[in-house]
Amino acid sequence: MQADSTGPASTGQDQPGDPRYLPIGEHGLIGDLRTVALVGTNGTIDWYCCPHFDAPSVFGSLLDARRGGSFELAADVPYTTKQFYFPDTNVLITRFFADDGVGEIQDFMPIEGETSEADRHRLIRRVTCVRGTLPFRVLVAPRFDYARQPHTVTQDGAMTFFESPSLGLGLISSVPVEHDGRDVRGRFVLREGELAVFALDRLVSGVEPRGCPLEEAERLFTATVAFWRRWLSASRYRGRWREIVHRSALTLKLLTYAPTGGIVAAPTTSLPEQIGGRRNWDYRYVWVRDAAFCVYALLRLGFTEEADAFMGFLERNVRLDGTGPGGPLQIMYGIDGRSELPEEELSHLEGYRGSRPVRIGNAAVDQLQLDIYGALIDSVYLYNKWGTPISSHRWDEVCTLVNWVCDNWDQPDEGVWETRGGRRNFTYSRLMCWVAIERAMRVASQRGLPADIPRWRRNRDAIYRDIMEHGWSERLQGFVQQFDDEVLDAAVLMMPLAKFVSPTDPKWLSTLDALGGSLVSDSLVYRYDPLLSPDGLEGQEGTFSICSFWYVEALARAGRIDEARLAFEKMLTYANHLGLYAEQIGHTGEQLGNFPQAFTHLALISAAFNLDHALG
C-alpha cells in the first residue's frame, strides 16, 4: 500500500485546501510505546510530543503550519514520493523519486524496554540514496510546549542542543548543519549507497548525551525491526485480510503506553471532524470504553500481554469508591492514571487548516456514560475466558461495579458519543448496562463465583424489557437512539454483536434495513443526524468509521454475507496508503478527526475476524 505525493517538501502543491497542510491521511506513524511521531508523505515530522503521548508538542505544525514547529527532511529537487512500512513492522519508509536518483528516509523509534535509554525517546531518521545522486535538505525547528516556550540552541561538534525551560533535546547529525539561534538547517548530497543519520534524543538529567554513528543506527534499525516482527509473530489470525488486520494490530500496539498499560484513543489532539469546524477534541487519553474494546480485539488475535497490562492499569488507577458524576468509573484517565484532565483552548494556534479551537485536556471526563461499565466488564469476561482467570480481588471489584449498575442503569446520561446537549435516556447506554450484568452472570456461573444472582437477573431482565418497550419505534420499525423518540443511531448496531438480540430477529432485521436506508452511504455509516438529534455542538461531521465496521459485522451475522463482504472491501478503499484510519471519513473520502484512531482499527479486526468466520 503506497501513496504518491509531490515535492519539493512542504509545498503540498497537489493537495486540496490550504497548501501548507498535508491531508490528515497523508501521514504514517512511528513510536516507542511511550509516544509517537507523525511523518508526512513529504518527509516532514509535523506532530511529536515528548516524552509521552499527552505531553506538550515539540513539533506541532499539523495544528499550526507557521508557529507549530516541524522536522523537515526531503530531497532538495523536484520529486514524487511513496511511503510504506518495512514489512511487519512500525518502521516507516518514505521514498523520493527524482530525475537524477532515488532516495529514502527510514524513520523509527527504538524500543528500549525499561532501561535508562527508554527515557531518551530516540527518534532516528536514516537517509540513503539508493540510485544515482540526490541533494537533500533538513530543517529542525522545534517549538516547545505547543509553541508557548522559547528555547536556545548551542552546538558541540556533531551535537546540537535545543533547550527550553521544560525540555531539552539533542540532535546528532552525521552531516554538517548550522543554526541561527533557533532552528537548525543543512544541505548535503548523497551518492548511490551513501547514508546520513539524524537522531533526536530527549536530554535526561544524569544521563550523558550519546552520539549515533552509522553503525549504531544500523544496529538500532535491526533491533527495532526484530522487536516488531517478534511481537507480531504471536498473532493467530490467518484469515483473508491478514495484511490489513496485522497493520491494525501494529497500530493498536503503538497506541499502548508501556509504563502503565494504558491505551490511548488516538495520539493526536484537535484534528477536526469538519474542516473549519469546532468539533476538535483531545484524544490522547485512556478511554475505558476504547481501551476495553482494544483488549477484546487483541485477545481475539492472541495477544494477551496487552490485556494483562490494561487490567493492571485499572487495578492501580481505578478507585471503585469514587463518588464522581460517572460513578465508580471515570470515562477516561490520563495515561499515567491521573483523573484530572482539565480542558483548555490554545488560542495562539490556528488549528489544522484553520479549524479552531485547538484543545488540550477533555471536559468530557466529568460526563456520565453508562455504557463504559458494559465495555469494561465485557473485556473482563473475555480476559477471564481467553487470558488469565480473574483473581478473587478483581471479582470483588466486578461485583462492586455490577451492583452500582443495578442501582443506576435507569439514569439519563451523555451517551457513547459524548454529546454536550444534556443527559438523555440513550438506548445504547441501556444496552451496555445489560451487557455489564449479563457478562458478570456468565463469569459467576462459569467459575462458580459468589454473586447476588437473583438481584442481577431481575435488573438484567428489567433492562431488556425497558429497551424492547421504549427503545423501539413502531413507525420506523427499528431500535432508536433514545427512549420514546424516533431518531436512528448507528450505536444500536452493537445489539447483535453484544448478543442482546439474535442477528436474525425480525425486529433486528428491520432495524438493519432502517439504518441502511437512513445512515449508510456507500458502506459508510453516519453516527446519527445532528439536525434531528441536536448534540449541543455546531456543524456537521463525516461518517464514523467504527460504525462502518460494525455495519459490516452486523450484515455478516444476519446472513447477508455478500453485502457484508462488499461493504468491508469498500471500507478498505477508504484507508490511507498505509492502511491507517482516522476517526471519520469526509464527503470525498478524506480522513477526518484524530489520527489514527484505535476505535476504528479494533472494529476492523473484529469485522474481519467475524466475516472470515461467516465465509467459512
VEXDREN-2710 file (C-alpha; in Angstrom, 1 decimal):
% VEXDREN-2710
k/r/px/py/pz
1/MET/0.0/0.0/0.0
2/GLN/1.6/3.2/-1.2
3/ALA/0.6/6.8/-2.0
4/ASP/2.1/9.3/-4.3
5/SER/3.0/12.8/-3.3
6/THR/4.9/15.6/-5.0
7/GLY/7.6/18.0/-3.8
8/PRO/9.7/19.8/-3.0
9/ALA/8.9/19.1/0.6
10/SER/6.3/21.0/2.4
11/THR/4.8/22.6/-0.6
12/GLY/1.8/20.3/-0.8
13/GLN/1.3/21.7/-4.3
14/ASP/-1.1/19.0/-5.5
15/GLN/-3.1/18.8/-2.2
16/PRO/-6.5/20.3/-1.8
17/GLY/-7.3/23.1/0.7
18/ASP/-4.6/25.1/2.5
19/PRO/-1.3/24.2/0.7
20/ARG/0.6/24.5/3.9
21/TYR/-1.1/21.4/5.3
22/LEU/-0.9/17.8/4.1
23/PRO/-4.2/16.0/4.2
24/ILE/-4.6/14.1/7.5
25/GLY/-4.4/10.8/5.8
26/GLU/-1.0/11.7/4.2
27/HIS/0.8/10.5/7.3
28/GLY/2.5/7.5/8.8
29/LEU/3.0/6.7/12.4
30/ILE/6.1/5.7/14.3
31/GLY/6.6/5.3/18.1
32/ASP/8.3/3.7/21.1
33/LEU/5.3/2.6/23.2
34/ARG/5.5/5.9/25.1
35/THR/5.0/8.5/22.4
36/VAL/4.7/8.7/18.7
37/ALA/5.5/10.9/15.7
38/LEU/3.5/11.6/12.6
39/VAL/5.6/11.6/9.4
40/GLY/4.1/13.2/6.3
41/THR/4.5/11.8/2.8
42/ASN/6.7/14.8/2.1
43/GLY/9.2/13.6/4.8
44/THR/8.2/16.1/7.4
45/ILE/7.5/15.2/11.0
46/ASP/4.7/17.6/11.9
47/TRP/3.5/16.1/15.1
48/TYR/5.6/14.8/18.0
49/CYS/5.0/15.1/21.7
50/CYS/7.8/14.3/24.1
51/PRO/8.3/12.5/26.5
52/HIS/4.9/10.9/26.3
53/PHE/1.6/10.8/24.3
54/ASP/-0.1/13.7/26.2
55/ALA/3.0/15.8/26.8
56/PRO/3.1/19.2/25.1
57/SER/4.1/19.1/21.4
58/VAL/7.6/19.7/20.2
59/PHE/6.7/19.5/16.5
60/GLY/3.1/20.8/16.0
61/SER/2.9/22.2/12.5
62/LEU/0.0/19.8/12.0
63/LEU/-2.0/22.3/14.1
64/ASP/-0.3/25.5/13.0
65/ALA/1.9/25.5/9.9
66/ARG/3.6/28.7/10.9
67/ARG/4.0/28.5/14.6
68/GLY/3.9/24.8/15.5
69/GLY/7.3/23.6/14.6
70/SER/8.5/20.7/12.4
71/PHE/11.4/18.4/11.4
72/GLU/11.6/18.6/7.6
73/LEU/13.8/16.2/5.6
74/ALA/13.5/15.8/1.9
75/ALA/15.2/15.7/-1.5
76/ASP/16.2/19.2/-2.5
77/VAL/15.0/18.9/-6.1
78/PRO/11.5/18.3/-7.5
79/TYR/10.3/14.8/-6.6
80/THR/7.5/12.4/-6.2
81/THR/7.2/10.2/-3.1
82/LYS/5.9/6.9/-2.0
83/GLN/5.6/5.8/1.6
84/PHE/5.3/2.3/3.1
85/TYR/6.1/0.3/6.2
86/PHE/9.0/-2.1/6.4
87/PRO/7.1/-5.4/6.2
88/ASP/5.5/-6.5/9.5
89/THR/7.0/-3.6/11.5
90/ASN/6.3/0.0/12.5
91/VAL/9.4/1.2/10.7
92/LEU/8.3/3.8/8.1
93/ILE/10.0/4.3/4.7
94/THR/9.5/7.4/2.7
95/ARG/11.0/7.2/-0.9
96/PHE/11.8/10.2/-3.1
97/PHE/11.9/9.8/-6.9
98/ALA/13.7/12.5/-8.8
99/ASP/15.3/12.8/-12.3
100/ASP/18.8/12.1/-11.0
101/GLY/18.1/9.4/-8.4
102/VAL/16.0/7.7/-5.8
103/GLY/16.4/8.2/-2.1
104/GLU/14.6/7.2/1.0
105/ILE/14.2/8.1/4.7
106/GLN/13.9/5.3/7.2
107/ASP/12.0/6.6/10.3
108/PHE/11.8/4.7/13.5
109/MET/11.9/4.9/17.3
110/PRO/13.9/2.1/19.1
111/ILE/12.0/0.1/21.7
112/GLU/14.3/0.3/24.7
113/GLY/12.2/-1.6/27.3
114/GLU/12.6/-0.5/31.0
115/THR/16.1/0.8/30.6
116/SER/17.5/4.3/31.1
117/GLU/17.7/4.5/27.3
118/ALA/13.9/4.5/27.2
119/ASP/13.8/8.0/28.6
120/ARG/15.6/9.3/25.6
121/HIS/12.7/8.6/23.3
122/ARG/15.2/8.5/20.5
123/LEU/13.8/9.4/17.1
124/ILE/16.1/8.2/14.3
125/ARG/16.0/9.3/10.6
126/ARG/18.3/7.4/8.3
127/VAL/18.6/8.9/4.8
128/THR/20.1/7.0/1.9
129/CYS/20.5/7.3/-1.8
130/VAL/19.6/4.0/-3.4
131/ARG/20.1/5.0/-7.1
132/GLY/22.0/7.9/-8.7
133/THR/22.8/11.0/-6.8
134/LEU/20.5/13.3/-4.8
135/PRO/20.8/16.5/-2.9
136/PHE/18.8/16.7/0.4
137/ARG/17.9/19.4/2.8
138/VAL/17.0/19.4/6.5
139/LEU/15.3/21.8/8.8
140/VAL/14.8/21.1/12.5
141/ALA/12.6/23.7/14.1
142/PRO/11.2/22.6/17.5
143/ARG/8.6/24.8/19.2
144/PHE/8.3/23.6/22.8
145/ASP/5.1/23.4/24.9
146/TYR/2.7/23.9/22.0
147/ALA/4.9/26.8/20.8
148/ARG/4.5/28.6/24.1
149/GLN/8.1/28.3/25.4
150/PRO/11.2/29.9/23.9
151/HIS/14.4/27.8/23.5
152/THR/18.1/28.2/23.0
153/VAL/20.4/26.4/20.5
154/THR/24.0/25.5/21.1
155/GLN/26.4/23.3/19.2
156/ASP/29.2/21.0/20.3
157/GLY/30.8/19.2/17.4
158/ALA/28.2/16.9/15.8
159/MET/25.7/17.5/18.6
160/THR/23.2/20.4/18.7
161/PHE/21.3/21.1/21.9
162/PHE/17.8/22.6/21.9
163/GLU/16.8/23.7/25.5
164/SER/13.6/25.2/26.8
165/PRO/12.5/25.7/30.4
166/SER/10.7/22.3/30.5
167/LEU/12.5/20.1/28.0
168/GLY/15.8/19.7/26.3
169/LEU/16.6/17.8/23.0
170/GLY/19.9/16.8/21.5
171/LEU/20.3/16.4/17.7
172/ILE/23.1/14.2/16.4
173/SER/23.9/14.6/12.7
174/SER/26.3/12.7/10.6
175/VAL/26.4/15.6/8.1
176/PRO/27.3/19.2/8.8
177/VAL/24.4/21.5/9.9
178/GLU/24.3/25.1/11.2
179/HIS/21.9/27.0/13.4
180/ASP/20.6/30.6/13.6
181/GLY/19.9/30.5/17.4
182/ARG/16.5/29.0/16.9
183/ASP/16.5/26.4/14.1
184/VAL/19.0/24.0/12.5
185/ARG/19.4/23.8/8.7
186/GLY/21.6/21.8/6.4
187/ARG/22.1/20.7/2.8
188/PHE/24.0/17.6/1.7
189/VAL/24.4/15.4/-1.3
190/LEU/24.3/11.6/-1.2
191/ARG/25.6/9.3/-3.9
192/GLU/24.3/5.8/-4.5
193/GLY/24.9/3.6/-1.4
194/GLU/25.7/6.6/0.9
195/LEU/23.9/7.2/4.2
196/ALA/23.3/10.1/6.5
197/VAL/21.8/9.8/10.0
198/PHE/19.9/12.3/12.2
199/ALA/19.0/11.2/15.8
200/LEU/16.9/13.4/18.1
201/ASP/17.1/12.5/21.8
202/ARG/15.5/13.8/24.9
203/LEU/18.2/15.2/27.2
204/VAL/17.9/13.3/30.5
205/SER/19.4/14.6/33.7
206/GLY/22.3/12.4/34.9
207/VAL/22.5/10.6/31.5
208/GLU/25.3/11.7/29.2
209/PRO/24.2/12.7/25.6
210/ARG/25.2/10.0/23.2
211/GLY/26.1/10.0/19.5
212/CYS/24.5/7.9/16.9
213/PRO/27.1/6.9/14.3
214/LEU/26.1/5.0/11.2
215/GLU/26.9/1.6/12.7
216/GLU/24.8/2.3/15.8
217/ALA/21.9/3.4/13.6
218/GLU/22.1/0.2/11.7
219/ARG/22.1/-1.9/14.9
220/LEU/19.1/0.0/16.3
221/PHE/17.3/-0.4/13.0
222/THR/17.8/-4.1/13.0
223/ALA/16.8/-4.4/16.7
224/THR/13.6/-2.3/16.1
225/VAL/12.6/-4.5/13.1
226/ALA/13.2/-7.6/15.2
227/PHE/11.1/-6.3/18.0
228/TRP/8.0/-5.6/15.9
229/ARG/8.3/-8.9/14.0
230/ARG/8.7/-10.9/17.2
231/TRP/5.6/-9.2/18.7
232/LEU/3.5/-9.7/15.6
233/SER/4.5/-13.4/15.4
234/ALA/2.2/-14.1/18.3
235/SER/-0.9/-13.3/16.1
236/ARG/-3.2/-16.2/15.5
237/TYR/-5.0/-14.5/12.6
238/ARG/-4.7/-16.5/9.3
239/GLY/-7.7/-15.1/7.5
240/ARG/-8.3/-13.4/4.2
241/TRP/-7.3/-9.9/5.2
242/ARG/-4.1/-10.8/7.1
243/GLU/-2.0/-7.7/6.0
244/ILE/-4.7/-5.1/6.9
245/VAL/-5.5/-6.9/10.2
246/HIS/-1.9/-7.1/11.2
247/ARG/-1.4/-3.4/10.3
248/SER/-4.3/-2.6/12.6
249/ALA/-2.8/-4.7/15.3
250/LEU/0.6/-3.0/15.0
251/THR/-1.2/0.4/15.2
252/LEU/-3.1/-0.6/18.4
253/LYS/0.2/-1.7/19.9
254/LEU/1.7/1.7/19.0
255/LEU/-1.1/3.4/21.0
256/THR/-0.2/1.5/24.2
257/TYR/1.7/3.2/26.9
258/ALA/4.1/0.6/28.2
259/PRO/4.9/2.1/31.6
260/THR/1.3/1.8/32.8
261/GLY/-0.6/-0.5/30.3
262/GLY/-2.9/2.4/29.3
263/ILE/-4.1/2.6/25.7
264/VAL/-4.8/6.0/24.2
265/ALA/-7.8/6.6/21.9
266/ALA/-5.6/8.4/19.4
267/PRO/-2.2/10.1/19.5
268/THR/-3.4/13.5/18.3
269/THR/-5.5/16.4/19.5
270/SER/-7.9/18.7/17.7
271/LEU/-7.8/17.2/14.3
272/PRO/-11.2/18.4/13.1
273/GLU/-14.3/16.3/12.4
274/GLN/-15.2/19.1/10.0
275/ILE/-12.6/21.3/8.3
276/GLY/-13.0/24.8/9.8
277/GLY/-15.4/23.5/12.4
278/ARG/-15.3/23.4/16.2
279/ARG/-15.6/19.6/16.7
280/ASN/-12.0/19.3/17.7
281/TRP/-11.0/17.2/20.8
282/ASP/-8.0/15.8/22.6
283/TYR/-7.9/12.0/22.3
284/ARG/-4.5/11.4/23.9
285/TYR/-6.0/9.7/27.0
286/VAL/-7.2/6.3/28.1
287/TRP/-10.9/6.0/27.5
288/VAL/-12.3/3.0/29.4
289/ARG/-14.5/2.1/26.5
290/ASP/-11.9/2.3/23.8
291/ALA/-9.2/0.5/25.7
292/ALA/-11.6/-2.2/26.8
293/PHE/-12.6/-2.8/23.1
294/CYS/-8.9/-2.8/22.2
295/VAL/-8.3/-5.6/24.7
296/TYR/-11.1/-7.6/23.0
297/ALA/-9.6/-7.1/19.6
298/LEU/-6.1/-8.0/20.7
299/LEU/-7.3/-11.0/22.6
300/ARG/-9.0/-12.3/19.5
301/LEU/-5.7/-12.2/17.7
302/GLY/-3.8/-14.0/20.5
303/PHE/-2.1/-11.0/22.2
304/THR/-2.6/-11.5/26.0
305/GLU/0.2/-9.3/27.4
306/GLU/-1.7/-6.1/26.5
307/ALA/-4.8/-7.4/28.3
308/ASP/-2.7/-8.2/31.3
309/ALA/-1.2/-4.7/31.2
310/PHE/-4.6/-2.9/30.9
311/MET/-6.1/-4.9/33.7
312/GLY/-3.1/-3.8/35.8
313/PHE/-3.7/-0.2/34.8
314/LEU/-7.3/-0.5/36.1
315/GLU/-6.2/-2.2/39.3
316/ARG/-3.7/0.6/40.1
317/ASN/-5.7/3.6/39.0
318/VAL/-9.4/3.0/39.3
319/ARG/-10.8/3.7/42.7
320/LEU/-14.2/1.9/43.0
321/ASP/-15.3/4.0/45.9
322/GLY/-15.4/7.0/43.6
323/THR/-18.4/9.4/44.0
324/GLY/-17.9/11.5/40.9
325/PRO/-20.5/12.2/38.2
326/GLY/-19.6/8.9/36.4
327/GLY/-19.9/6.7/39.5
328/PRO/-17.1/4.3/40.4
329/LEU/-15.5/4.8/36.9
330/GLN/-14.5/7.8/35.0
331/ILE/-14.9/7.6/31.3
332/MET/-11.3/8.4/30.8
333/TYR/-8.0/8.7/32.6
334/GLY/-4.6/10.1/31.9
335/ILE/-2.0/7.6/30.6
336/ASP/-0.4/7.7/34.0
337/GLY/-3.7/7.1/35.7
338/ARG/-4.5/10.7/36.7
339/SER/-8.1/11.6/36.9
340/GLU/-7.9/15.4/36.4
341/LEU/-7.9/16.3/32.7
342/PRO/-8.9/20.0/32.6
343/GLU/-9.8/21.2/29.1
344/GLU/-8.0/24.3/27.8
345/GLU/-8.1/26.1/24.4
346/LEU/-4.8/27.2/22.8
347/SER/-5.9/30.4/21.2
348/HIS/-2.4/31.2/19.7
349/LEU/-2.6/28.2/17.4
350/GLU/-4.7/28.5/14.2
351/GLY/-5.7/24.8/14.1
352/TYR/-5.4/22.3/11.3
353/ARG/-6.4/24.3/8.1
354/GLY/-7.9/27.0/10.4
355/SER/-10.0/24.6/12.4
356/ARG/-10.3/26.3/15.8
357/PRO/-10.2/25.9/18.7
358/VAL/-7.2/23.7/19.4
359/ARG/-8.0/21.9/22.7
360/ILE/-5.8/20.1/25.2
361/GLY/-7.4/18.2/28.0
362/ASN/-11.0/16.9/27.8
363/ALA/-14.0/18.2/29.7
364/ALA/-16.0/15.1/28.9
365/VAL/-14.0/13.4/31.7
366/ASP/-16.9/14.6/34.0
367/GLN/-19.7/13.1/32.0
368/LEU/-21.8/10.1/33.0
369/GLN/-21.6/7.5/30.3
370/LEU/-23.2/4.3/31.5
371/ASP/-22.0/2.2/28.5
372/ILE/-18.4/2.1/29.8
373/TYR/-19.5/-0.4/32.5
374/GLY/-20.6/-2.9/29.9
375/ALA/-17.5/-2.4/27.8
376/LEU/-15.2/-2.9/30.8
377/ILE/-17.0/-5.9/32.2
378/ASP/-17.2/-7.5/28.8
379/SER/-13.4/-7.2/28.4
380/VAL/-13.0/-8.7/31.9
381/TYR/-15.3/-11.6/30.8
382/LEU/-13.1/-12.2/27.6
383/TYR/-9.9/-11.8/29.6
384/ASN/-11.2/-14.4/32.0
385/LYS/-12.1/-16.7/29.0
386/TRP/-9.1/-16.2/26.7
387/GLY/-6.4/-14.8/29.0
388/THR/-5.9/-15.4/32.7
389/PRO/-8.7/-16.3/35.1
390/ILE/-9.5/-13.3/37.2
391/SER/-8.4/-13.1/40.8
392/SER/-10.8/-13.1/43.8
393/HIS/-9.9/-9.5/44.4
394/ARG/-10.7/-8.5/40.9
395/TRP/-14.0/-10.4/41.1
396/ASP/-14.9/-8.4/44.2
397/GLU/-14.3/-5.3/42.1
398/VAL/-16.5/-6.6/39.3
399/CYS/-19.3/-7.2/41.8
400/THR/-19.0/-3.6/43.1
401/LEU/-19.4/-2.3/39.5
402/VAL/-22.4/-4.6/38.7
403/ASN/-24.1/-3.7/41.9
404/TRP/-23.7/0.0/41.1
405/VAL/-25.1/-0.6/37.6
406/CYS/-28.1/-2.4/39.2
407/ASP/-28.8/0.8/41.2
408/ASN/-28.2/3.3/38.4
409/TRP/-28.9/1.8/35.0
410/ASP/-32.1/3.8/34.5
411/GLN/-30.4/7.2/34.8
412/PRO/-30.2/9.5/31.8
413/ASP/-26.6/10.1/30.7
414/GLU/-24.5/11.8/28.0
415/GLY/-24.1/8.6/26.0
416/VAL/-21.4/6.9/24.0
417/TRP/-21.0/9.9/21.6
418/GLU/-20.2/12.3/24.5
419/THR/-22.9/14.8/23.4
420/ARG/-22.8/18.2/25.1
421/GLY/-26.5/18.8/24.9
422/GLY/-27.6/17.4/28.2
423/ARG/-28.4/13.9/29.5
424/ARG/-30.9/11.6/27.8
425/ASN/-32.2/8.1/28.0
426/PHE/-29.9/6.6/25.3
427/THR/-30.7/3.1/24.1
428/TYR/-27.1/2.2/23.7
429/SER/-26.3/3.1/27.3
430/ARG/-29.1/0.8/28.5
431/LEU/-27.8/-2.0/26.1
432/MET/-24.4/-1.9/27.7
433/CYS/-25.7/-1.9/31.2
434/TRP/-27.5/-5.1/30.2
435/VAL/-24.1/-6.4/28.9
436/ALA/-22.4/-5.5/32.2
437/ILE/-24.8/-7.6/34.2
438/GLU/-25.1/-10.4/31.7
439/ARG/-21.4/-10.9/31.3
440/ALA/-20.8/-10.8/35.1
441/MET/-23.5/-13.5/35.5
442/ARG/-21.7/-15.6/32.9
443/VAL/-18.4/-15.4/34.8
444/ALA/-20.1/-16.2/38.1
445/SER/-21.7/-19.3/36.5
446/GLN/-18.6/-20.5/34.7
447/ARG/-16.4/-20.1/37.7
448/GLY/-18.8/-20.8/40.5
449/LEU/-18.0/-17.4/42.0
450/PRO/-20.2/-15.8/44.7
451/ALA/-22.7/-13.2/43.4
452/ASP/-26.2/-11.9/44.1
453/ILE/-27.6/-13.7/41.0
454/PRO/-31.3/-13.1/41.8
455/ARG/-30.8/-9.4/42.0
456/TRP/-28.6/-9.3/38.9
457/ARG/-31.1/-11.3/37.0
458/ARG/-34.0/-9.0/37.9
459/ASN/-32.2/-6.0/36.8
460/ARG/-30.9/-7.6/33.6
461/ASP/-34.4/-8.6/32.6
462/ALA/-35.8/-5.2/33.5
463/ILE/-33.3/-3.5/31.2
464/TYR/-34.2/-5.9/28.4
465/ARG/-37.9/-5.2/28.7
466/ASP/-37.3/-1.4/29.0
467/ILE/-35.3/-1.4/25.7
468/MET/-37.9/-3.5/24.0
469/GLU/-40.7/-1.2/25.1
470/HIS/-39.2/2.2/25.0
471/GLY/-36.2/1.8/22.6
472/TRP/-38.3/0.5/19.7
473/SER/-40.1/2.7/17.2
474/GLU/-43.2/1.2/15.5
475/ARG/-43.2/3.9/12.9
476/LEU/-39.5/3.5/12.0
477/GLN/-39.6/-0.3/12.6
478/GLY/-36.3/0.0/14.3
479/PHE/-34.5/0.5/17.6
480/VAL/-33.8/4.2/18.1
481/GLN/-31.2/6.5/19.6
482/GLN/-33.1/7.4/22.8
483/PHE/-36.2/6.2/24.5
484/ASP/-39.6/7.2/23.2
485/ASP/-38.1/9.1/20.3
486/GLU/-37.8/8.5/16.5
487/VAL/-34.1/9.2/15.7
488/LEU/-31.9/6.5/14.4
489/ASP/-28.4/5.9/15.8
490/ALA/-25.7/3.6/14.5
491/ALA/-24.7/2.7/18.0
492/VAL/-27.5/0.1/18.1
493/LEU/-25.5/-1.9/15.6
494/MET/-23.9/-3.3/18.7
495/MET/-27.1/-5.1/19.7
496/PRO/-26.4/-8.4/17.8
497/LEU/-22.7/-8.0/18.4
498/ALA/-23.3/-7.9/22.1
499/LYS/-25.7/-10.8/21.9
500/PHE/-28.6/-8.8/23.2
501/VAL/-30.7/-9.7/20.2
502/SER/-30.5/-12.5/17.7
503/PRO/-28.9/-11.2/14.4
504/THR/-31.8/-12.7/12.5
505/ASP/-34.6/-11.5/14.9
506/PRO/-37.3/-9.8/12.7
507/LYS/-37.0/-6.6/14.8
508/TRP/-33.3/-6.5/14.3
509/LEU/-33.5/-7.2/10.6
510/SER/-36.0/-4.3/10.1
511/THR/-33.6/-2.1/12.2
512/LEU/-30.8/-3.0/9.9
513/ASP/-32.9/-2.0/6.9
514/ALA/-33.9/1.3/8.6
515/LEU/-30.2/2.1/9.4
516/GLY/-29.2/1.2/5.8
517/GLY/-31.8/3.5/4.3
518/SER/-31.1/6.4/6.6
519/LEU/-27.5/6.5/7.9
520/VAL/-25.5/4.4/5.3
521/SER/-23.8/5.9/2.2
522/ASP/-21.7/3.6/0.1
523/SER/-20.9/1.3/3.1
524/LEU/-20.0/4.4/5.1
525/VAL/-22.1/4.9/8.2
526/TYR/-23.0/8.2/10.0
527/ARG/-23.4/8.0/13.8
528/TYR/-26.7/10.0/13.7
529/ASP/-28.2/13.1/12.2
530/PRO/-27.3/16.1/14.4
531/LEU/-30.1/18.1/12.8
532/LEU/-32.7/15.6/14.0
533/SER/-30.9/15.0/17.3
534/PRO/-29.1/18.2/18.4
535/ASP/-26.0/17.3/20.3
536/GLY/-25.1/20.7/21.7
537/LEU/-22.3/21.3/19.1
538/GLU/-22.1/23.4/15.9
539/GLY/-21.6/22.0/12.4
540/GLN/-21.7/18.6/10.7
541/GLU/-19.3/15.7/10.6
542/GLY/-18.2/12.8/8.4
543/THR/-19.1/9.2/8.6
544/PHE/-17.9/7.4/11.6
545/SER/-15.5/4.6/10.7
546/ILE/-16.1/2.3/13.7
547/CYS/-19.8/2.3/12.8
548/SER/-19.0/1.3/9.2
549/PHE/-17.2/-1.8/10.5
550/TRP/-20.0/-2.5/13.0
551/TYR/-22.3/-2.4/10.0
552/VAL/-20.2/-5.0/8.2
553/GLU/-20.2/-7.3/11.2
554/ALA/-24.0/-6.9/11.6
555/LEU/-24.6/-7.8/8.0
556/ALA/-22.4/-10.8/8.3
557/ARG/-24.2/-12.0/11.4
558/ALA/-27.5/-11.5/9.7
559/GLY/-26.5/-13.8/6.9
560/ARG/-26.2/-11.1/4.3
561/ILE/-22.6/-12.3/3.5
562/ASP/-22.2/-10.9/0.1
563/GLU/-23.3/-7.4/1.2
564/ALA/-21.0/-7.6/4.2
565/ARG/-18.0/-8.6/2.1
566/LEU/-18.6/-5.8/-0.4
567/ALA/-19.1/-3.3/2.3
568/PHE/-15.9/-4.4/4.0
569/GLU/-13.9/-4.3/0.8
570/LYS/-15.3/-0.8/0.1
571/MET/-14.2/0.3/3.6
572/LEU/-10.7/-0.9/2.9
573/THR/-10.5/1.5/0.0
574/TYR/-11.0/4.4/2.4
575/ALA/-7.9/3.6/4.4
576/ASN/-4.9/5.8/3.8
577/HIS/-1.9/4.5/1.8
578/LEU/-0.6/2.6/4.8
579/GLY/-3.8/1.0/5.9
580/LEU/-4.5/3.6/8.7
581/TYR/-7.8/5.3/9.6
582/ALA/-8.7/8.5/11.3
583/GLU/-12.0/8.7/13.3
584/GLN/-14.2/9.7/10.3
585/ILE/-14.4/9.8/6.5
586/GLY/-15.4/13.0/4.8
587/HIS/-17.6/13.5/1.7
588/THR/-14.8/13.0/-0.8
589/GLY/-13.2/10.1/1.1
590/GLU/-10.7/12.2/3.1
591/GLN/-9.7/11.2/6.6
592/LEU/-11.2/13.5/9.3
593/GLY/-10.7/13.6/13.1
594/ASN/-7.9/12.4/15.2
595/PHE/-5.5/10.0/13.5
596/PRO/-5.0/7.1/13.6
597/GLN/-7.9/6.1/15.9
598/ALA/-7.9/3.0/18.0
599/PHE/-11.7/2.6/17.8
600/THR/-11.6/2.2/14.0
601/HIS/-8.8/-0.3/13.9
602/LEU/-10.2/-2.5/16.7
603/ALA/-13.5/-2.6/14.8
604/LEU/-11.7/-3.5/11.6
605/ILE/-10.1/-6.5/13.4
606/SER/-13.4/-7.7/14.8
607/ALA/-15.2/-7.3/11.4
608/ALA/-12.5/-9.2/9.5
609/PHE/-12.5/-12.0/12.1
610/ASN/-16.2/-12.5/12.0
611/LEU/-16.6/-12.0/8.3
612/ASP/-13.9/-14.7/7.8
613/HIS/-15.9/-17.0/10.1
614/ALA/-19.1/-16.3/8.1
615/LEU/-17.4/-17.0/4.8
616/GLY/-16.1/-20.4/6.2
END
